[in-house]
Amino acid sequence: QVKSEFSRRADMNCVVFTAIVYRTQVVAGTMYFIKVQVSDAEYAHLKVFQSLPYENQGPSLVSFQTGKTRDDPLIYF
C-alpha cells in the first residue's frame, strides 16, 4: 500500500516490490520495518506506521533506506 509513495519519494521506478522480511514495534499503533526487494539485486528498508484501528487510517511511509542488499540486517532506524 505504500509502493507509490516510496517510488515517488525515492525517485525510483520499482519493477519489483516484494516484502522479504519484517519486524514490528508497538507504539501508539504499529511501526513496521520491512525489507523490500525493489529490483533484481537491490533492496530497500522501509519504516511504515499503521495507526490504531479506531483511527481509520491506512499505513503511511515514515522513512526508508535504499542501497541495501539481501544480506543487510533489518534493524530499527
PQR file with spaces between the fields and no chain letter, atoms N, CA, C, O and H, PARSE charges and radii, in Angstrom:
ATOM       1  N    GLN     1       0.806   -1.207    0.000 -0.4000 1.5000
ATOM       2  CA   GLN     1       0.000    0.000    0.000 -0.0000 2.0000
ATOM       3  C    GLN     1       0.844    1.265    0.000  0.5500 1.7000
ATOM       4  O    GLN     1       0.316    2.350   -0.241 -0.5500 1.4000
ATOM       5  N    VAL     2       2.140    1.153    0.264 -0.4000 1.5000
ATOM       6  CA   VAL     2       2.997    2.337    0.275 -0.0000 2.0000
ATOM       7  C    VAL     2       3.940    2.376   -0.934  0.5500 1.7000
ATOM       8  O    VAL     2       4.848    3.206   -0.984 -0.5500 1.4000
ATOM       9  H    VAL     2       2.569    0.271    0.459  0.4000 1.0000
ATOM      10  N    LYS     3       3.731    1.492   -1.892 -0.4000 1.5000
ATOM      11  CA   LYS     3       4.626    1.411   -3.056 -0.0000 2.0000
ATOM      12  C    LYS     3       4.684    2.726   -3.829  0.5500 1.7000
ATOM      13  O    LYS     3       5.773    3.198   -4.157 -0.5500 1.4000
ATOM      14  H    LYS     3       2.994    0.818   -1.851  0.4000 1.0000
ATOM      15  N    SER     4       3.542    3.316   -4.120 -0.4000 1.5000
ATOM      16  CA   SER     4       3.539    4.545   -4.919 -0.0000 2.0000
ATOM      17  C    SER     4       4.230    5.694   -4.178  0.5500 1.7000
ATOM      18  O    SER     4       4.951    6.483   -4.789 -0.5500 1.4000
ATOM      19  H    SER     4       2.658    2.932   -3.853  0.4000 1.0000
ATOM      20  N    GLU     5       4.011    5.787   -2.871 -0.4000 1.5000
ATOM      21  CA   GLU     5       4.669    6.850   -2.099 -0.0000 2.0000
ATOM      22  C    GLU     5       6.183    6.621   -2.058  0.5500 1.7000
ATOM      23  O    GLU     5       6.954    7.571   -2.190 -0.5500 1.4000
ATOM      24  H    GLU     5       3.425    5.146   -2.375  0.4000 1.0000
ATOM      25  N    PHE     6       6.613    5.372   -1.878 -0.4000 1.5000
ATOM      26  CA   PHE     6       8.040    5.066   -1.883 -0.0000 2.0000
ATOM      27  C    PHE     6       8.649    5.401   -3.245  0.5500 1.7000
ATOM      28  O    PHE     6       9.700    6.038   -3.312 -0.5500 1.4000
ATOM      29  H    PHE     6       5.987    4.600   -1.771  0.4000 1.0000
ATOM      30  N    SER     7       7.996    4.978   -4.330 -0.4000 1.5000
ATOM      31  CA   SER     7       8.515    5.246   -5.673 -0.0000 2.0000
ATOM      32  C    SER     7       8.675    6.737   -5.919  0.5500 1.7000
ATOM      33  O    SER     7       9.665    7.177   -6.504 -0.5500 1.4000
ATOM      34  H    SER     7       7.142    4.461   -4.275  0.4000 1.0000
ATOM      35  N    ARG     8       7.702    7.505   -5.473 -0.4000 1.5000
ATOM      36  CA   ARG     8       7.754    8.964   -5.664 -0.0000 2.0000
ATOM      37  C    ARG     8       8.866    9.586   -4.826  0.5500 1.7000
ATOM      38  O    ARG     8       9.667   10.366   -5.342 -0.5500 1.4000
ATOM      39  H    ARG     8       6.898    7.148   -4.998  0.4000 1.0000
ATOM      40  N    ARG     9       8.924    9.250   -3.546 -0.4000 1.5000
ATOM      41  CA   ARG     9       9.919    9.865   -2.656 -0.0000 2.0000
ATOM      42  C    ARG     9      11.342    9.416   -2.951  0.5500 1.7000
ATOM      43  O    ARG     9      12.281   10.193   -2.782 -0.5500 1.4000
ATOM      44  H    ARG     9       8.274    8.616   -3.126  0.4000 1.0000
ATOM      45  N    ALA    10      11.516    8.168   -3.392 -0.4000 1.5000
ATOM      46  CA   ALA    10      12.855    7.656   -3.700 -0.0000 2.0000
ATOM      47  C    ALA    10      13.251    7.951   -5.141  0.5500 1.7000
ATOM      48  O    ALA    10      14.381    7.685   -5.551 -0.5500 1.4000
ATOM      49  H    ALA    10      10.753    7.536   -3.529  0.4000 1.0000
ATOM      50  N    ASP    11      12.307    8.506   -5.912 -0.4000 1.5000
ATOM      51  CA   ASP    11      12.527    8.782   -7.335 -0.0000 2.0000
ATOM      52  C    ASP    11      13.031    7.523   -8.044  0.5500 1.7000
ATOM      53  O    ASP    11      14.059    7.528   -8.721 -0.5500 1.4000
ATOM      54  H    ASP    11      11.389    8.722   -5.580  0.4000 1.0000
ATOM      55  N    MET    12      12.262    6.446   -7.858 -0.4000 1.5000
ATOM      56  CA   MET    12      12.658    5.138   -8.343 -0.0000 2.0000
ATOM      57  C    MET    12      11.437    4.449   -8.947  0.5500 1.7000
ATOM      58  O    MET    12      10.364    4.433   -8.343 -0.5500 1.4000
ATOM      59  H    MET    12      11.428    6.442   -7.308  0.4000 1.0000
ATOM      60  N    ASN    13      11.605    3.881  -10.139 -0.4000 1.5000
ATOM      61  CA   ASN    13      10.542    3.097  -10.750 -0.0000 2.0000
ATOM      62  C    ASN    13      10.766    1.637  -10.370  0.5500 1.7000
ATOM      63  O    ASN    13      11.660    0.986  -10.911 -0.5500 1.4000
ATOM      64  H    ASN    13      12.476    3.894  -10.629  0.4000 1.0000
ATOM      65  N    CYS    14       9.977    1.129   -9.463 -0.4000 1.5000
ATOM      66  CA   CYS    14      10.175   -0.222   -8.930 -0.0000 2.0000
ATOM      67  C    CYS    14       9.510   -1.257   -9.828  0.5500 1.7000
ATOM      68  O    CYS    14       8.284   -1.336   -9.905 -0.5500 1.4000
ATOM      69  H    CYS    14       9.251    1.657   -9.024  0.4000 1.0000
ATOM      70  N    VAL    15      10.335   -2.047  -10.503 -0.4000 1.5000
ATOM      71  CA   VAL    15       9.821   -3.141  -11.324 -0.0000 2.0000
ATOM      72  C    VAL    15       9.319   -4.247  -10.402  0.5500 1.7000
ATOM      73  O    VAL    15       8.273   -4.851  -10.640 -0.5500 1.4000
ATOM      74  H    VAL    15      11.331   -1.984  -10.440  0.4000 1.0000
ATOM      75  N    VAL    16      10.083   -4.495   -9.350 -0.4000 1.5000
ATOM      76  CA   VAL    16       9.738   -5.495   -8.347 -0.0000 2.0000
ATOM      77  C    VAL    16       9.484   -4.739   -7.045  0.5500 1.7000
ATOM      78  O    VAL    16      10.163   -3.752   -6.760 -0.5500 1.4000
ATOM      79  H    VAL    16      10.933   -4.004   -9.157  0.4000 1.0000
ATOM      80  N    PHE    17       8.520   -5.190   -6.259 -0.4000 1.5000
ATOM      81  CA   PHE    17       8.271   -4.590   -4.947 -0.0000 2.0000
ATOM      82  C    PHE    17       7.720   -5.690   -4.051  0.5500 1.7000
ATOM      83  O    PHE    17       6.513   -5.792   -3.834 -0.5500 1.4000
ATOM      84  H    PHE    17       7.969   -5.992   -6.490  0.4000 1.0000
ATOM      85  N    THR    18       8.642   -6.520   -3.531 -0.4000 1.5000
ATOM      86  CA   THR    18       8.271   -7.701   -2.769 -0.0000 2.0000
ATOM      87  C    THR    18       8.852   -7.631   -1.365  0.5500 1.7000
ATOM      88  O    THR    18      10.061   -7.474   -1.195 -0.5500 1.4000
ATOM      89  H    THR    18       9.623   -6.437   -3.707  0.4000 1.0000
ATOM      90  N    ALA    19       7.998   -7.747   -0.366 -0.4000 1.5000
ATOM      91  CA   ALA    19       8.462   -7.775    1.020 -0.0000 2.0000
ATOM      92  C    ALA    19       9.159   -9.105    1.277  0.5500 1.7000
ATOM      93  O    ALA    19       8.630  -10.168    0.954 -0.5500 1.4000
ATOM      94  H    ALA    19       7.016   -7.875   -0.504  0.4000 1.0000
ATOM      95  N    ILE    20      10.355   -9.032    1.863 -0.4000 1.5000
ATOM      96  CA   ILE    20      11.148  -10.226    2.142 -0.0000 2.0000
ATOM      97  C    ILE    20      11.005  -10.627    3.609  0.5500 1.7000
ATOM      98  O    ILE    20      10.765  -11.793    3.921 -0.5500 1.4000
ATOM      99  H    ILE    20      10.784   -8.168    2.125  0.4000 1.0000
ATOM     100  N    VAL    21      11.153   -9.663    4.494 -0.4000 1.5000
ATOM     101  CA   VAL    21      11.057   -9.916    5.933 -0.0000 2.0000
ATOM     102  C    VAL    21      10.614   -8.620    6.607  0.5500 1.7000
ATOM     103  O    VAL    21      10.817   -7.532    6.068 -0.5500 1.4000
ATOM     104  H    VAL    21      11.348   -8.715    4.240  0.4000 1.0000
ATOM     105  N    TYR    22      10.013   -8.741    7.780 -0.4000 1.5000
ATOM     106  CA   TYR    22       9.611   -7.533    8.506 -0.0000 2.0000
ATOM     107  C    TYR    22       9.755   -7.745    9.998  0.5500 1.7000
ATOM     108  O    TYR    22       9.819   -8.876   10.481 -0.5500 1.4000
ATOM     109  H    TYR    22       9.849   -9.625    8.218  0.4000 1.0000
ATOM     110  N    ARG    23       9.804   -6.646   10.715 -0.4000 1.5000
ATOM     111  CA   ARG    23       9.817   -6.614   12.174 -0.0000 2.0000
ATOM     112  C    ARG    23       8.778   -5.582   12.597  0.5500 1.7000
ATOM     113  O    ARG    23       8.415   -4.698   11.820 -0.5500 1.4000
ATOM     114  H    ARG    23       9.753   -5.727   10.323  0.4000 1.0000
ATOM     115  N    THR    24       8.312   -5.701   13.816 -0.4000 1.5000
ATOM     116  CA   THR    24       7.330   -4.730   14.303 -0.0000 2.0000
ATOM     117  C    THR    24       7.784   -4.134   15.622  0.5500 1.7000
ATOM     118  O    THR    24       8.575   -4.718   16.363 -0.5500 1.4000
ATOM     119  H    THR    24       8.607   -6.419   14.447  0.4000 1.0000
ATOM     120  N    GLN    25       7.258   -2.958   15.884 -0.4000 1.5000
ATOM     121  CA   GLN    25       7.478   -2.271   17.151 -0.0000 2.0000
ATOM     122  C    GLN    25       6.139   -1.633   17.517  0.5500 1.7000
ATOM     123  O    GLN    25       5.581   -0.855   16.743 -0.5500 1.4000
ATOM     124  H    GLN    25       6.616   -2.483   15.282  0.4000 1.0000
ATOM     125  N    VAL    26       5.635   -1.964   18.689 -0.4000 1.5000
ATOM     126  CA   VAL    26       4.351   -1.425   19.112 -0.0000 2.0000
ATOM     127  C    VAL    26       4.571   -0.057   19.740  0.5500 1.7000
ATOM     128  O    VAL    26       5.346    0.100   20.683 -0.5500 1.4000
ATOM     129  H    VAL    26       6.088   -2.596   19.317  0.4000 1.0000
ATOM     130  N    VAL    27       3.870    0.924   19.194 -0.4000 1.5000
ATOM     131  CA   VAL    27       3.881    2.296   19.710 -0.0000 2.0000
ATOM     132  C    VAL    27       2.411    2.668   19.850  0.5500 1.7000
ATOM     133  O    VAL    27       1.621    1.803   20.227 -0.5500 1.4000
ATOM     134  H    VAL    27       3.240    0.796   18.428  0.4000 1.0000
ATOM     135  N    ALA    28       2.004    3.871   19.576 -0.4000 1.5000
ATOM     136  CA   ALA    28       0.580    4.220   19.559 -0.0000 2.0000
ATOM     137  C    ALA    28       0.035    3.782   18.206  0.5500 1.7000
ATOM     138  O    ALA    28      -0.451    4.598   17.423 -0.5500 1.4000
ATOM     139  H    ALA    28       2.645    4.574   19.269  0.4000 1.0000
ATOM     140  N    GLY    29       0.123    2.505   17.951 -0.4000 1.5000
ATOM     141  CA   GLY    29      -0.147    1.869   16.671 -0.0000 2.0000
ATOM     142  C    GLY    29       0.963    0.845   16.482  0.5500 1.7000
ATOM     143  O    GLY    29       1.507    0.335   17.461 -0.5500 1.4000
ATOM     144  H    GLY    29       0.517    1.842   18.588  0.4000 1.0000
ATOM     145  N    THR    30       1.296    0.545   15.261 -0.4000 1.5000
ATOM     146  CA   THR    30       2.378   -0.398   14.990 -0.0000 2.0000
ATOM     147  C    THR    30       3.335    0.192   13.963  0.5500 1.7000
ATOM     148  O    THR    30       2.922    0.695   12.918 -0.5500 1.4000
ATOM     149  H    THR    30       0.854    0.960   14.466  0.4000 1.0000
ATOM     150  N    MET    31       4.625    0.118   14.287 -0.4000 1.5000
ATOM     151  CA   MET    31       5.667    0.540   13.360 -0.0000 2.0000
ATOM     152  C    MET    31       6.219   -0.733   12.713  0.5500 1.7000
ATOM     153  O    MET    31       6.659   -1.652   13.404 -0.5500 1.4000
ATOM     154  H    MET    31       4.960   -0.290   15.136  0.4000 1.0000
ATOM     155  N    TYR    32       6.191   -0.772   11.394 -0.4000 1.5000
ATOM     156  CA   TYR    32       6.717   -1.916   10.655 -0.0000 2.0000
ATOM     157  C    TYR    32       8.040   -1.526   10.014  0.5500 1.7000
ATOM     158  O    TYR    32       8.158   -0.463    9.405 -0.5500 1.4000
ATOM     159  H    TYR    32       5.834   -0.026   10.833  0.4000 1.0000
ATOM     160  N    PHE    33       9.026   -2.390   10.156 -0.4000 1.5000
ATOM     161  CA   PHE    33      10.307   -2.242    9.474 -0.0000 2.0000
ATOM     162  C    PHE    33      10.346   -3.375    8.458  0.5500 1.7000
ATOM     163  O    PHE    33      10.351   -4.547    8.837 -0.5500 1.4000
ATOM     164  H    PHE    33       8.930   -3.254   10.650  0.4000 1.0000
ATOM     165  N    ILE    34      10.372   -3.038    7.172 -0.4000 1.5000
ATOM     166  CA   ILE    34      10.180   -4.025    6.118 -0.0000 2.0000
ATOM     167  C    ILE    34      11.340   -3.991    5.137  0.5500 1.7000
ATOM     168  O    ILE    34      11.703   -2.928    4.633 -0.5500 1.4000
ATOM     169  H    ILE    34      10.368   -2.087    6.864  0.4000 1.0000
ATOM     170  N    LYS    35      11.922   -5.154    4.865 -0.4000 1.5000
ATOM     171  CA   LYS    35      12.939   -5.272    3.812 -0.0000 2.0000
ATOM     172  C    LYS    35      12.194   -5.609    2.527  0.5500 1.7000
ATOM     173  O    LYS    35      11.486   -6.614    2.452 -0.5500 1.4000
ATOM     174  H    LYS    35      11.628   -6.017    5.274  0.4000 1.0000
ATOM     175  N    VAL    36      12.362   -4.759    1.514 -0.4000 1.5000
ATOM     176  CA   VAL    36      11.630   -4.904    0.264 -0.0000 2.0000
ATOM     177  C    VAL    36      12.610   -5.032   -0.899  0.5500 1.7000
ATOM     178  O    VAL    36      13.562   -4.259   -1.010 -0.5500 1.4000
ATOM     179  H    VAL    36      12.937   -3.943    1.574  0.4000 1.0000
ATOM     180  N    GLN    37      12.367   -6.012   -1.761 -0.4000 1.5000
ATOM     181  CA   GLN    37      13.168   -6.149   -2.982 -0.0000 2.0000
ATOM     182  C    GLN    37      12.582   -5.192   -4.011  0.5500 1.7000
ATOM     183  O    GLN    37      11.400   -5.278   -4.343 -0.5500 1.4000
ATOM     184  H    GLN    37      11.593   -6.640   -1.671  0.4000 1.0000
ATOM     185  N    VAL    38      13.423   -4.267   -4.524 -0.4000 1.5000
ATOM     186  CA   VAL    38      12.946   -3.258   -5.471 -0.0000 2.0000
ATOM     187  C    VAL    38      13.483   -3.466   -6.883  0.5500 1.7000
ATOM     188  O    VAL    38      13.031   -2.807   -7.819 -0.5500 1.4000
ATOM     189  H    VAL    38      14.383   -4.197   -4.254  0.4000 1.0000
ATOM     190  N    SER    39      14.442   -4.375   -7.048 -0.4000 1.5000
ATOM     191  CA   SER    39      14.932   -4.769   -8.374 -0.0000 2.0000
ATOM     192  C    SER    39      15.600   -6.127   -8.207  0.5500 1.7000
ATOM     193  O    SER    39      15.562   -6.712   -7.124 -0.5500 1.4000
ATOM     194  H    SER    39      14.809   -4.911   -6.288  0.4000 1.0000
ATOM     195  N    ASP    40      16.208   -6.627   -9.269 -0.4000 1.5000
ATOM     196  CA   ASP    40      16.817   -7.955   -9.199 -0.0000 2.0000
ATOM     197  C    ASP    40      17.838   -8.073   -8.077  0.5500 1.7000
ATOM     198  O    ASP    40      17.894   -9.101   -7.403 -0.5500 1.4000
ATOM     199  H    ASP    40      16.239   -6.152  -10.149  0.4000 1.0000
ATOM     200  N    ALA    41      18.647   -7.038   -7.865 -0.4000 1.5000
ATOM     201  CA   ALA    41      19.716   -7.120   -6.874 -0.0000 2.0000
ATOM     202  C    ALA    41      19.671   -6.012   -5.834  0.5500 1.7000
ATOM     203  O    ALA    41      20.577   -5.912   -5.007 -0.5500 1.4000
ATOM     204  H    ALA    41      18.601   -6.202   -8.413  0.4000 1.0000
ATOM     205  N    GLU    42      18.643   -5.184   -5.857 -0.4000 1.5000
ATOM     206  CA   GLU    42      18.597   -4.043   -4.941 -0.0000 2.0000
ATOM     207  C    GLU    42      17.426   -4.165   -3.972  0.5500 1.7000
ATOM     208  O    GLU    42      16.334   -4.606   -4.329 -0.5500 1.4000
ATOM     209  H    GLU    42      17.907   -5.266   -6.530  0.4000 1.0000
ATOM     210  N    TYR    43      17.692   -3.762   -2.746 -0.4000 1.5000
ATOM     211  CA   TYR    43      16.694   -3.837   -1.680 -0.0000 2.0000
ATOM     212  C    TYR    43      16.599   -2.493   -0.986  0.5500 1.7000
ATOM     213  O    TYR    43      17.514   -1.673   -1.058 -0.5500 1.4000
ATOM     214  H    TYR    43      18.580   -3.404   -2.456  0.4000 1.0000
ATOM     215  N    ALA    44      15.481   -2.279   -0.313 -0.4000 1.5000
ATOM     216  CA   ALA    44      15.283   -1.067    0.484 -0.0000 2.0000
ATOM     217  C    ALA    44      14.675   -1.478    1.814  0.5500 1.7000
ATOM     218  O    ALA    44      13.971   -2.483    1.900 -0.5500 1.4000
ATOM     219  H    ALA    44      14.738   -2.945   -0.254  0.4000 1.0000
ATOM     220  N    HIS    45      14.950   -0.698    2.846 -0.4000 1.5000
ATOM     221  CA   HIS    45      14.333   -0.898    4.146 -0.0000 2.0000
ATOM     222  C    HIS    45      13.317    0.221    4.341  0.5500 1.7000
ATOM     223  O    HIS    45      13.649    1.401    4.227 -0.5500 1.4000
ATOM     224  H    HIS    45      15.523    0.119    2.776  0.4000 1.0000
ATOM     225  N    LEU    46      12.086   -0.158    4.633 -0.4000 1.5000
ATOM     226  CA   LEU    46      11.005    0.799    4.810 -0.0000 2.0000
ATOM     227  C    LEU    46      10.554    0.830    6.259  0.5500 1.7000
ATOM     228  O    LEU    46      10.512   -0.200    6.931 -0.5500 1.4000
ATOM     229  H    LEU    46      11.816   -1.117    4.725  0.4000 1.0000
ATOM     230  N    LYS    47      10.221    2.006    6.725 -0.4000 1.5000
ATOM     231  CA   LYS    47       9.635    2.194    8.053 -0.0000 2.0000
ATOM     232  C    LYS    47       8.210    2.695    7.817  0.5500 1.7000
ATOM     233  O    LYS    47       8.002    3.808    7.336 -0.5500 1.4000
ATOM     234  H    LYS    47      10.255    2.843    6.178  0.4000 1.0000
ATOM     235  N    VAL    48       7.239    1.856    8.162 -0.4000 1.5000
ATOM     236  CA   VAL    48       5.835    2.138    7.861 -0.0000 2.0000
ATOM     237  C    VAL    48       5.039    2.158    9.169  0.5500 1.7000
ATOM     238  O    VAL    48       5.163    1.254    9.994 -0.5500 1.4000
ATOM     239  H    VAL    48       7.408    0.952    8.553  0.4000 1.0000
ATOM     240  N    PHE    49       4.229    3.191    9.346 -0.4000 1.5000
ATOM     241  CA   PHE    49       3.406    3.315   10.550 -0.0000 2.0000
ATOM     242  C    PHE    49       1.961    2.974   10.229  0.5500 1.7000
ATOM     243  O    PHE    49       1.383    3.492    9.274 -0.5500 1.4000
ATOM     244  H    PHE    49       4.128    3.926    8.675  0.4000 1.0000
ATOM     245  N    GLN    50       1.382    2.091   11.043 -0.4000 1.5000
ATOM     246  CA   GLN    50      -0.041    1.768   10.958 -0.0000 2.0000
ATOM     247  C    GLN    50      -0.686    2.218   12.257  0.5500 1.7000
ATOM     248  O    GLN    50      -0.375    1.694   13.327 -0.5500 1.4000
ATOM     249  H    GLN    50       1.852    1.670   11.819  0.4000 1.0000
ATOM     250  N    SER    51      -1.586    3.194   12.162 -0.4000 1.5000
ATOM     251  CA   SER    51      -2.224    3.722   13.364 -0.0000 2.0000
ATOM     252  C    SER    51      -3.205    2.698   13.941  0.5500 1.7000
ATOM     253  O    SER    51      -3.469    1.656   13.342 -0.5500 1.4000
ATOM     254  H    SER    51      -1.839    3.620   11.293  0.4000 1.0000
ATOM     255  N    LEU    52      -3.724    3.020   15.098 -0.4000 1.5000
ATOM     256  CA   LEU    52      -4.682    2.130   15.755 -0.0000 2.0000
ATOM     257  C    LEU    52      -5.961    2.017   14.931  0.5500 1.7000
ATOM     258  O    LEU    52      -6.330    2.965   14.238 -0.5500 1.4000
ATOM     259  H    LEU    52      -3.510    3.867   15.585  0.4000 1.0000
ATOM     260  N    PRO    53      -6.644    0.872   14.992 -0.5600 1.5000
ATOM     261  CA   PRO    53      -7.812    0.630   14.129  0.2800 2.0000
ATOM     262  C    PRO    53      -8.916    1.680   14.220  0.5500 1.7000
ATOM     263  O    PRO    53      -9.537    2.000   13.207 -0.5500 1.4000
ATOM     264  N    TYR    54      -9.174    2.220   15.404 -0.4000 1.5000
ATOM     265  CA   TYR    54     -10.272    3.178   15.534 -0.0000 2.0000
ATOM     266  C    TYR    54      -9.999    4.494   14.806  0.5500 1.7000
ATOM     267  O    TYR    54     -10.923    5.280   14.597 -0.5500 1.4000
ATOM     268  H    TYR    54      -8.670    1.960   16.228  0.4000 1.0000
ATOM     269  N    GLU    55      -8.755    4.745   14.418 -0.4000 1.5000
ATOM     270  CA   GLU    55      -8.427    5.989   13.715 -0.0000 2.0000
ATOM     271  C    GLU    55      -8.740    5.913   12.223  0.5500 1.7000
ATOM     272  O    GLU    55      -8.735    6.936   11.539 -0.5500 1.4000
ATOM     273  H    GLU    55      -8.005    4.106   14.587  0.4000 1.0000
ATOM     274  N    ASN    56      -9.013    4.713   11.713 -0.4000 1.5000
ATOM     275  CA   ASN    56      -9.405    4.503   10.313 -0.0000 2.0000
ATOM     276  C    ASN    56      -8.453    5.147    9.312  0.5500 1.7000
ATOM     277  O    ASN    56      -8.891    5.805    8.368 -0.5500 1.4000
ATOM     278  H    ASN    56      -9.017    3.882   12.269  0.4000 1.0000
ATOM     279  N    GLN    57      -7.157    4.958    9.516 -0.4000 1.5000
ATOM     280  CA   GLN    57      -6.162    5.490    8.581 -0.0000 2.0000
ATOM     281  C    GLN    57      -5.331    4.328    8.062  0.5500 1.7000
ATOM     282  O    GLN    57      -5.042    3.382    8.794 -0.5500 1.4000
ATOM     283  H    GLN    57      -6.801    4.423   10.282  0.4000 1.0000
ATOM     284  N    GLY    58      -4.954    4.408    6.803 -0.4000 1.5000
ATOM     285  CA   GLY    58      -4.114    3.372    6.213 -0.0000 2.0000
ATOM     286  C    GLY    58      -2.667    3.530    6.643  0.5500 1.7000
ATOM     287  O    GLY    58      -2.327    4.467    7.365 -0.5500 1.4000
ATOM     288  H    GLY    58      -5.189    5.177    6.208  0.4000 1.0000
ATOM     289  N    PRO    59      -1.825    2.626    6.206 -0.5600 1.5000
ATOM     290  CA   PRO    59      -0.400    2.713    6.546  0.2800 2.0000
ATOM     291  C    PRO    59       0.251    3.916    5.876  0.5500 1.7000
ATOM     292  O    PRO    59      -0.145    4.324    4.784 -0.5500 1.4000
ATOM     293  N    SER    60       1.257    4.480    6.548 -0.4000 1.5000
ATOM     294  CA   SER    60       1.970    5.615    5.966 -0.0000 2.0000
ATOM     295  C    SER    60       3.476    5.357    6.030  0.5500 1.7000
ATOM     296  O    SER    60       3.986    4.827    7.017 -0.5500 1.4000
ATOM     297  H    SER    60       1.579    4.149    7.435  0.4000 1.0000
ATOM     298  N    LEU    61       4.169    5.736    4.974 -0.4000 1.5000
ATOM     299  CA   LEU    61       5.615    5.576    4.882 -0.0000 2.0000
ATOM     300  C    LEU    61       6.278    6.684    5.693  0.5500 1.7000
ATOM     301  O    LEU    61       6.142    7.863    5.366 -0.5500 1.4000
ATOM     302  H    LEU    61       3.755    6.167    4.172  0.4000 1.0000
ATOM     303  N    VAL    62       6.994    6.304    6.751 -0.4000 1.5000
ATOM     304  CA   VAL    62       7.652    7.273    7.623 -0.0000 2.0000
ATOM     305  C    VAL    62       9.022    7.623    7.057  0.5500 1.7000
ATOM     306  O    VAL    62       9.347    8.799    6.895 -0.5500 1.4000
ATOM     307  H    VAL    62       7.104    5.346    7.017  0.4000 1.0000
ATOM     308  N    SER    63       9.825    6.604    6.756 -0.4000 1.5000
ATOM     309  CA   SER    63      11.138    6.819    6.171 -0.0000 2.0000
ATOM     310  C    SER    63      11.596    5.540    5.489  0.5500 1.7000
ATOM     311  O    SER    63      10.937    4.504    5.565 -0.5500 1.4000
ATOM     312  H    SER    63       9.561    5.648    6.888  0.4000 1.0000
ATOM     313  N    PHE    64      12.739    5.634    4.821 -0.4000 1.5000
ATOM     314  CA   PHE    64      13.262    4.473    4.111 -0.0000 2.0000
ATOM     315  C    PHE    64      14.759    4.612    3.931  0.5500 1.7000
ATOM     316  O    PHE    64      15.314    5.706    4.038 -0.5500 1.4000
ATOM     317  H    PHE    64      13.275    6.476    4.759  0.4000 1.0000
ATOM     318  N    GLN    65      15.408    3.485    3.655 -0.4000 1.5000
ATOM     319  CA   GLN    65      16.836    3.461    3.355 -0.0000 2.0000
ATOM     320  C    GLN    65      17.008    2.642    2.078  0.5500 1.7000
ATOM     321  O    GLN    65      16.517    1.516    1.994 -0.5500 1.4000
ATOM     322  H    GLN    65      14.957    2.597    3.568  0.4000 1.0000
ATOM     323  N    THR    66      17.694    3.194    1.094 -0.4000 1.5000
ATOM     324  CA   THR    66      17.925    2.480   -0.161 -0.0000 2.0000
ATOM     325  C    THR    66      19.369    1.988   -0.216  0.5500 1.7000
ATOM     326  O    THR    66      20.164    2.266    0.682 -0.5500 1.4000
ATOM     327  H    THR    66      18.093    4.109    1.162  0.4000 1.0000
ATOM     328  N    GLY    67      19.697    1.253   -1.280 -0.4000 1.5000
ATOM     329  CA   GLY    67      21.056    0.770   -1.455 -0.0000 2.0000
ATOM     330  C    GLY    67      21.384   -0.410   -0.556  0.5500 1.7000
ATOM     331  O    GLY    67      22.553   -0.647   -0.250 -0.5500 1.4000
ATOM     332  H    GLY    67      19.051    1.026   -2.009  0.4000 1.0000
ATOM     333  N    LYS    68      20.387   -1.139   -0.137 -0.4000 1.5000
ATOM     334  CA   LYS    68      20.592   -2.290    0.736 -0.0000 2.0000
ATOM     335  C    LYS    68      20.747   -3.564   -0.097  0.5500 1.7000
ATOM     336  O    LYS    68      20.366   -3.601   -1.267 -0.5500 1.4000
ATOM     337  H    LYS    68      19.438   -0.946   -0.386  0.4000 1.0000
ATOM     338  N    THR    69      21.307   -4.600    0.513 -0.4000 1.5000
ATOM     339  CA   THR    69      21.414   -5.909   -0.128 -0.0000 2.0000
ATOM     340  C    THR    69      20.539   -6.893    0.626  0.5500 1.7000
ATOM     341  O    THR    69      20.036   -6.589    1.707 -0.5500 1.4000
ATOM     342  H    THR    69      21.616   -4.570    1.463  0.4000 1.0000
ATOM     343  N    ARG    70      20.359   -8.075    0.048 -0.4000 1.5000
ATOM     344  CA   ARG    70      19.539   -9.092    0.705 -0.0000 2.0000
ATOM     345  C    ARG    70      20.136   -9.500    2.057  0.5500 1.7000
ATOM     346  O    ARG    70      19.399   -9.886    2.964 -0.5500 1.4000
ATOM     347  H    ARG    70      20.768   -8.322   -0.830  0.4000 1.0000
ATOM     348  N    ASP    71      21.437   -9.418    2.194 -0.4000 1.5000
ATOM     349  CA   ASP    71      22.108   -9.854    3.424 -0.0000 2.0000
ATOM     350  C    ASP    71      22.190   -8.783    4.504  0.5500 1.7000
ATOM     351  O    ASP    71      22.552   -9.093    5.639 -0.5500 1.4000
ATOM     352  H    ASP    71      22.035   -9.105    1.457  0.4000 1.0000
ATOM     353  N    ASP    72      21.865   -7.535    4.187 -0.4000 1.5000
ATOM     354  CA   ASP    72      21.906   -6.483    5.205 -0.0000 2.0000
ATOM     355  C    ASP    72      20.866   -6.767    6.287  0.5500 1.7000
ATOM     356  O    ASP    72      19.714   -7.069    5.976 -0.5500 1.4000
ATOM     357  H    ASP    72      21.570   -7.283    3.265  0.4000 1.0000
ATOM     358  N    PRO    73      21.269   -6.671    7.562 -0.5600 1.5000
ATOM     359  CA   PRO    73      20.310   -6.937    8.635  0.2800 2.0000
ATOM     360  C    PRO    73      19.241   -5.853    8.697  0.5500 1.7000
ATOM     361  O    PRO    73      19.522   -4.674    8.486 -0.5500 1.4000
ATOM     362  N    LEU    74      18.030   -6.263    8.985 -0.4000 1.5000
ATOM     363  CA   LEU    74      16.913   -5.326    9.141 -0.0000 2.0000
ATOM     364  C    LEU    74      16.893   -4.876   10.594  0.5500 1.7000
ATOM     365  O    LEU    74      16.535   -5.644   11.487 -0.5500 1.4000
ATOM     366  H    LEU    74      17.802   -7.221    9.157  0.4000 1.0000
ATOM     367  N    ILE    75      17.282   -3.614   10.825 -0.4000 1.5000
ATOM     368  CA   ILE    75      17.338   -3.086   12.185 -0.0000 2.0000
ATOM     369  C    ILE    75      16.413   -1.886   12.307  0.5500 1.7000
ATOM     370  O    ILE    75      16.023   -1.290   11.303 -0.5500 1.4000
ATOM     371  H    ILE    75      17.572   -2.990   10.100  0.4000 1.0000
ATOM     372  N    TYR    76      16.064   -1.536   13.538 -0.4000 1.5000
ATOM     373  CA   TYR    76      15.242   -0.350   13.765 -0.0000 2.0000
ATOM     374  C    TYR    76      16.017    0.903   13.383  0.5500 1.7000
ATOM     375  O    TYR    76      17.198    1.026   13.706 -0.5500 1.4000
ATOM     376  H    TYR    76      16.382   -2.020   14.353  0.4000 1.0000
ATOM     377  N    PHE    77      15.368    1.824   12.704 -0.4000 1.5000
ATOM     378  CA   PHE    77      16.022    3.089   12.331 -0.0000 2.0000
ATOM     379  C    PHE    77      15.041    4.224   12.458  0.5500 1.7000
ATOM     380  O    PHE    77      15.389    5.374   12.191 -0.5500 1.4000
ATOM     381  H    PHE    77      14.408    1.724   12.441  0.4000 1.0000
